[in-house]
Amino acid sequence: MSLSHQAHQTLSDTRHIAPPLDAPSRLDAGLGWLLTLAVASFLIGPVLLSVLAGLTRNYFTGVQSGLTLRWIGEVWQLYSDTLARTGIVALGTLLICLLTGVPLAWVLTLHPGRTSRILEELLTLPVAVPGLATALALIVSWGTLPLLRSSTLFIIIGHVLFTLPFMVRAARASMQGTELIQLDEAAATLGSSRLKRFLGIIVPNALPGILAGSLTVVTLSVGEFNLTWLLHTPLTKTLPVGLADSYASMRLEVASAYTLVFLLMLLPLLVGLQWLAARTPRASLS
């Protein structure tokens, strides 16, 4: 009798001998829900309190003072330019990460080895290094170019350095597997060009990972503060920088209303990307 057959027979005997597992009791389920609600309250509670403060007439009096949209109007009047700029930075960062990160992920997948590992580790350096240090390095390297230093593009460059590793990792995770490489080689033997194979075979099969990477890139870019704080100028503020400015120099109600505006901009974007990722199945390799 072969070892595989013996192992299969042993597993079959074990299944007959082992008693069936009891279903989770109501007490276990209740404790699980209670723990989940406690953690969710701990995480979401402060955000909800901050949002509520942005809708009250006077934070120190509380809801008794009445609700108002006045503070949101002040945020829009003072910081509306940061909303559009944050969207431009996030979309620009995403576009560059898609155009560079996805092909780079495929190159690393096609050529695994020591060099690829070293290159991947070098890509993660901006994530490991504090954002202020990365921003300082950019200023020292390119800050002498006045047009670049005072433009939104300078912030986009910093965001790309920070978010590119996440796009590469997510896309490469969907690309890894011998069947995708073999499919690419088969298409090459049929005369398909490199670009056609990449766009027609690699990208569709790696789409779930690319969407996951896009979600991460957009989220990190919209919320990035450390890099942006040092790279921005008074004319290139983004949402996080404006939020810090409002907390430092404005009423607490205005800063809380700014938090609400931040959430109203970010949450629909995140929900939309997650919905798109959930409805995008991996292409079949068969």
PADREN-119916 format. One record per atom (N, C-alpha, C): residue in three letters; x, y, z. Coordinates in steps of 0.1 Angstrom, whole numbers, plus 5000, padded with zeros to 4 digits. Layout:
# PADREN-119916
ALAXYZ ...
This chain:
# PADREN-119916
MET500949885000 MET500050005000 MET500950125000 SER500650224991 SER501450344990 SER501250435002 LEU502250525004 LEU502150615015 LEU500950715014 SER500750755001 SER499550844999 SER498250775002 HIS498150644998 HIS496950575001 HIS496750555016 GLN497950525023 GLN497850505038 GLN497350635045 ALA497950745040 ALA497550875046 ALA496050905044 HIS495550865031 HIS494150885029 HIS493250805037 GLN493750675039 GLN492950585048 GLN492950625062 THR494050675067 THR494150725081 THR493250845083 LEU493250935073 LEU492351055074 LEU490851005074 SER490550905066 SER489150855065 SER488750795078 ASP489650715084 ASP489350655097 ASP489250755108 THR490050865107 THR489950965118 THR488651035117 ARG488151055105 ARG486851125103 ARG485651045109 HIS485850905108 HIS484750815113 HIS484850815129 ILE486050825134 ILE486250815148 ILE485950945155 ALA486351055149 ALA486251185156 ALA484751225157 PRO484351265169 PRO482951315171 PRO482751445163 PRO481551465159 PRO481251595152 PRO481451715162 LEU481951825156 LEU482151945164 LEU480752005167 ASP480652055179 ASP479452125183 ASP479352265176 ALA478152295173 ALA477952435167 ALA478252535177 PRO478652655173 PRO478952765183 PRO477652795191 SER477852805204 SER476652835213 SER476252975212 ARG475053005217 ARG474553145216 ARG475453235225 LEU476053175235 LEU476853265244 LEU478153305236 ASP478753205229 ASP479953235221 ASP479653345210 ALA478453325204 ALA478153425193 ALA477853555199 GLY477153565211 GLY476953685218 GLY478153755222 LEU479153685227 LEU480453745231 LEU481153795219 GLY481153725208 GLY481753765196 GLY481253905191 TRP479853905191 TRP479254035186 TRP479554145196 LEU479554115209 LEU479854215219 LEU481254275217 LEU482254185215 LEU483554225213 LEU483754315200 THR483054265190 THR483054345177 THR482454485179 LEU481354495186 LEU480754625188 LEU481654715197 ALA482254655206 ALA483154735215 ALA484354785207 VAL484954705199 VAL486054755191 VAL485654865181 ALA484454835174 ALA483954935165 ALA483655065172 SER483055055184 SER482755185191 SER483955255195 PHE485055185199 PHE486355245202 PHE486955315190 LEU486755255178 LEU487355315166 LEU486555425160 ILE485255405160 ILE484355495153 ILE483755605162 GLY483655585175 GLY483155675184 GLY483755815184 PRO485055825185 PRO485755965184 PRO485456035171 VAL485355955160 VAL485056025147 VAL483656085147 LEU482656005153 LEU481356055153 LEU481156175162 LEU481956175173 LEU481856285182 LEU482456415175 SER483556395168 SER484056505161 SER483156565150 VAL482456465143 VAL481556515133 VAL480356585139 LEU479856535151 LEU478756605158 LEU479156745162 ALA480456755167 ALA480956885171 ALA480956985159 GLY481156935147 GLY481057025135 GLY479757065131 LEU478657005137 LEU477257035134 LEU476557115145 THR477257135156 THR476557205167 THR476957355167 ARG476157435172 ARG476357575173 ARG477557615182 ASN477557535193 ASN478657565203 ASN479057425209 TYR480257385207 TYR480757255211 TYR480657245226 PHE480957345234 PHE481057335248 PHE479657325254 THR478657385247 THR477257365252 THR476757235248 GLY477157185236 GLY476657055232 GLY475457065222 VAL474756955220 VAL473656955211 VAL472557045216 GLN472557075229 GLN471457175234 GLN471557305227 SER472757345222 SER472857475215 SER472257475202 GLY471857355197 GLY471257345183 GLY472257305173 LEU471657255162 LEU472457205150 LEU472557315140 THR473657315132 THR473857425122 THR474857375112 LEU474657425100 LEU475657395089 LEU476557515087 ARG476557605096 ARG477357725095 ARG478857695094 TRP479357605102 TRP480757575102 TRP481257505089 ILE480357425083 ILE480657365070 ILE480757475060 GLY479857575060 GLY479957685051 GLY481257765052 GLU481757775065 GLU483057845067 GLU484157765062 VAL484157635064 VAL485157545058 VAL485257555043 TRP484057555037 TRP483957565022 TRP484557705017 GLN484257805025 GLN484757935021 GLN486257955023 LEU486757895033 LEU488257915036 LEU489057805029 TYR488557685028 TYR489457575023 TYR488957505011 SER488057555004 SER487457484992 SER488557444982 ASP489557534981 ASP490557504971 ASP491357374974 THR491457334987 THR492157214991 THR491457094987 LEU490157094985 LEU489356984981 LEU489756944967 ALA489657034958 ALA489957004944 ALA491456964942 ARG492357034950 ARG493757004949 ARG494056864954 THR493356824965 THR493556694970 THR493156584960 GLY492056614953 GLY491556514943 GLY492556504931 ILE493056624927 ILE494056624916 ILE495356544920 VAL495756564932 VAL497056494937 VAL496756344938 ALA495656304943 ALA495356164944 ALA495256094931 LEU494456164921 LEU494356104908 LEU495656104900 GLY496456214902 GLY497756214895 GLY498656104901 THR498656094914 THR499455984920 THR499055844915 LEU497755824915 LEU497255694910 LEU497655664896 LEU497455764887 LEU497855754873 LEU499255714871 ILE500155784878 ILE501655754877 ILE501955614883 CYS501255584894 CYS501555444900 CYS501055334891 LEU499955364884 LEU499455254874 LEU500355244862 LEU500855354857 LEU501655354845 LEU503055294848 THR503555314860 THR504855264863 THR504855134872 GLY503955124881 GLY503955014891 GLY503454884885 VAL502454884876 VAL501954764871 VAL502954694861 PRO503554774852 PRO504654714844 PRO505854664852 LEU506154744862 LEU507254704871 LEU506954574878 ALA505754554883 ALA505354434890 ALA505454314880 TRP505154334868 TRP505254224858 TRP506654184855 VAL507554284854 VAL508954264852 VAL509554184864 LEU509154224876 LEU509654154888 LEU509154014888 THR507953994883 THR507353854883 THR508053764872 LEU508353824861 LEU509053754850 LEU510453714854 HIS511153804862 HIS512553784865 HIS512753774880 PRO512253674886 PRO512553654901 PRO513953624904 GLY514453664915 GLY515853644918 GLY516353744928 ARG517653744930 ARG518253834939 ARG518153984935 THR518354014922 THR518254144918 THR516854204920 SER515854114917 SER514454164919 SER514154184933 ARG514654104942 ARG514454124956 ARG515054254961 ILE516254274956 ILE516954404960 ILE516154524955 LEU515654514943 LEU514954634937 LEU513654654945 GLU512954544949 GLU511754554956 GLU511954614970 GLU513054574976 GLU513454634989 GLU513754784988 LEU514454824977 LEU514754964975 LEU513455044973 LEU512454984967 LEU511155044965 LEU510455074978 THR510654994988 THR509955015001 THR510655105010 LEU511855155006 LEU512555245015 LEU511755375019 PRO511055435009 PRO510355555013 PRO509255525023 VAL508755405024 VAL507755365033 VAL508355355047 ALA509555295048 ALA510255275060 ALA510855405066 VAL511255495057 VAL511855625062 VAL510755715065 PRO510955795076 PRO509855895080 PRO509555985068 GLY508356025067 GLY507956105056 GLY508656245055 LEU508956295067 LEU509656425067 LEU511056415061 ALA511656295063 ALA513056275058 ALA512956265043 THR511956195038 THR511756185023 THR511556315017 ALA510656395023 ALA510356525018 ALA511556615018 LEU512356605029 LEU513556685029 LEU514556655018 ALA514656525015 ALA515456475004 ALA515056534991 LEU513756534989 LEU513156594977 LEU513456744976 ILE513356804987 ILE513556954987 ILE515056984984 VAL515956904990 VAL517356924987 VAL517756894973 SER517056784967 SER517356744953 SER516756834943 TRP515456874944 TRP514756934934 TRP514157074938 GLY514357114951 GLY513757234956 GLY514357364950 THR515457354943 THR516057464937 THR515357504924 LEU514457414919 LEU513757444907 LEU512457514911 PRO512357654909 PRO511257724915 PRO509857684909 LEU509757654896 LEU508557614891 LEU508057484896 LEU508957394898 LEU508557264904 LEU508257274919 ARG509057344926 ARG508957354940 ARG507557424944 SER507057514936 SER505857584940 SER504657524933 SER504757404927 SER503657344920 SER503057224927 THR501857184923 THR501257064929 THR502056934924 LEU502656944913 LEU503456824908 LEU504456784918 PHE505056874926 PHE506056844936 PHE505456754946 ILE504256784950 ILE503556704960 ILE503256564954 ILE502856564942 ILE502556434935 ILE503756344935 ILE504956404932 ILE506156324932 ILE506356254945 GLY506256334956 GLY506456274969 GLY505456164972 HIS504156184968 HIS503156084971 HIS503455954963 VAL503955974950 VAL504255854942 VAL505355774949 LEU506355844954 LEU507455764961 LEU506955684973 PHE505955744980 PHE505355674992 PHE504455564988 THR503655584978 THR502555484975 THR502955374964 LEU503955404956 LEU504355314946 LEU504555164951 PRO505255144962 PRO505455014967 PRO504154934969 PHE503155004973 PHE501854934976 PHE501254884963 MET501354964953 MET500754924940 MET501554804934 VAL502954814935 VAL503754704930 VAL503454574937 ARG503354574951 ARG503054454958 ARG501754404955 ALA500754484954 ALA499354434952 ALA499254374938 ALA499754444928 ALA499754394914 ALA500554264913 ARG501654254919 ARG502554144917 ARG501854014924 ALA501154044935 ALA500453934942 ALA499453864932 SER498853944924 SER497853884914 SER498553824902 MET499753864899 MET500453814887 MET501253684890 GLN501653664902 GLN502453544905 GLN501653414903 GLY502353324897 GLY501753194893 GLY502353154880 THR502653034878 THR503352984866 THR502352984854 GLU500952964857 GLU500052964846 GLU499953094838 LEU500153204845 LEU500053334838 LEU501353354830 ILE502453314835 ILE503653324827 ILE503653234815 GLN503153114817 GLN502953014806 GLN502053074795 LEU500953134799 LEU499953184790 LEU500653304782 ASP501453384788 ASP502153484781 ASP503153434771 GLU503853324775 GLU504753264766 GLU504053204754 ALA502853134757 ALA502153074746 ALA501653184736 ALA501153304741 ALA500753404732 ALA501953464724 ALA503153464730 ALA504353514723 ALA504653414712 THR504453284713 THR504753194703 THR503853214691 LEU502653264694 LEU501653284683 LEU501853424676 GLY502853494680 GLY503153614673 GLY502653744679 SER502053734691 SER501453844698 SER502553944703 SER502354074701 SER503354164705 SER503454174721 ARG504454224726 ARG504654244740 ARG503554334747 LEU503254444740 LEU502254534745 LEU500854474745 LYS500554404734 LYS499254334733 LYS499154224743 ARG500154154746 ARG500054044756 ARG499854104770 PHE500554224772 PHE500454284785 PHE499054334788 LEU498554404778 LEU497254474779 LEU496054364778 GLY496254264770 GLY495154174768 GLY495154054777 ILE496354014783 ILE496453894791 ILE496753934806 ILE497854004807 ILE498454024821 ILE497454114829 VAL497154234823 VAL496354334831 VAL494954274834 PRO494254204825 PRO492954154830 PRO493054054841 ASN494053964840 ASN494253864851 ASN494653924864 ALA495454034863 ALA495954104876 ALA494954214880 LEU493854224874 LEU492954344877 LEU492554344892 PRO492154234898 PRO491854244912 PRO492954304921 GLY494154264919 GLY495254314926 GLY495554464923 ILE495354504910 ILE495554634906 ILE494454724912 LEU493254684913 LEU492254764920 LEU492454774935 ALA492954664941 ALA493354674955 ALA494454774957 GLY495454774948 GLY496554864949 GLY496055004947 SER495055024938 SER494555154935 SER493855214947 LEU493055124954 LEU492355164966 LEU493355214977 THR494455134978 THR495455174988 THR496155304984 VAL496455324972 VAL497155444967 VAL496355564970 VAL495055564966 VAL494155674967 VAL493955704982 THR493755604990 THR493555625004 THR494755695011 LEU495955645008 LEU497155695014 LEU497455835009 SER497155864996 SER497455994990 SER496556104996 VAL495256064997 VAL494256165003 VAL494656195017 GLY495056105025 GLY495256125039 GLY496756155043 GLU497656155033 GLU499056185036 GLU499256325041 PHE499956325053 PHE500256455059 PHE501756495060 ASN502556395065 ASN503956425068 ASN504656475056 LEU504556405045 LEU505256445033 LEU504756585028 THR503356595028 THR502756705022 THR503056835030 TRP503056815043 TRP503256925052 TRP504657005049 LEU505656925046 LEU506956985043 LEU507057025028 LEU506356965019 LEU506456995005 LEU505557105000 HIS504457135008 HIS503457225003 HIS503957365005 THR503257454997 THR503457604999 THR502057655003 PRO502057785007 PRO500757845010 PRO499657834999 LEU500157814986 LEU499257804975 LEU498957654971 THR499557564978 THR499357424974 THR498957334986 LYS498157384994 LYS497657315005 LYS496757195001 THR496757085008 THR495856975006 THR494956965018 LEU494056865017 LEU493056855028 LEU493756825042 PRO494656735043 PRO495256705056 PRO495956835062 VAL496656905053 VAL497357025057 VAL496357135062 GLY495357145054 GLY494257245058 GLY493557205071 LEU493457075073 LEU492857025085 LEU493657055097 ALA495057035096 ALA495957075107 ALA495957225109 ASP495857305099 ASP495757445100 ASP494457495107 SER493357425104 SER492157465110 SER492157425125 TYR492757315129 TYR492757275143 TYR493757375150 ALA494757425144 ALA495657515151 ALA495257655152 SER494457705142 SER494157845142 SER492657885142 MET491757785141 MET490357815140 MET489557765152 ARG488257785153 ARG487457735163 ARG487357585162 LEU487157515173 LEU487057365173 LEU485957325164 GLU484857395163 GLU483657355155 GLU484057365140 VAL484857455136 VAL485357465122 VAL486257345119 ALA487157315128 ALA488057195125 ALA487257065125 SER486257055133 SER485356935133 SER484556925120 ALA484057045116 ALA483357045103 ALA484257015091 TYR485557045092 TYR486557015082 TYR486656855082 THR486656795094 THR486756645094 THR485556585087 LEU484356645089 LEU483156595082 LEU483356605067 VAL483756725063 VAL484056735048 VAL485056635043 PHE486056615051 PHE487056515047 PHE486456375045 LEU485656335055 LEU484956205054 LEU483956195042 LEU483256305040 LEU482256305029 LEU482956295015 MET484256345014 MET484956325002 MET485556195001 LEU486056135012 LEU486856015011 LEU485955885011 LEU484955885019 LEU484155755020 LEU483455715007 PRO482855805000 PRO482255754987 PRO483255704978 LEU484455764978 LEU485555714969 LEU485955574973 LEU486155554986 LEU486555414991 LEU485455314988 VAL484255344991 VAL483155254988 VAL483055214974 GLY483255314965 GLY483155294951 GLY484255204946 LEU485455224951 LEU486655134947 LEU486454994952 GLN485954984964 GLN485754844970 GLN484654774962 TRP483554844959 TRP482454784951 TRP483054744937 LEU483854824931 LEU484354784918 LEU485254664919 ALA486154664930 ALA487054544932 ALA486254414934 ALA485154424942 ALA484354304945 ALA483654254933 ARG483354344923 ARG482554304911 ARG483554274899 THR484754264902 THR485754244891 THR486354104893 PRO485853994887 PRO486453864889 PRO487753854882 ARG488553764886 ARG489753734880 ARG489553664867 ALA490153704856 ALA489953644843 ALA490453494843 SER489753414836 SER490053274836 SER491353244827 LEU492153154832 LEU493353114825 LEU493152994817 SER492052934818 SER491752814810 SER491452844796 
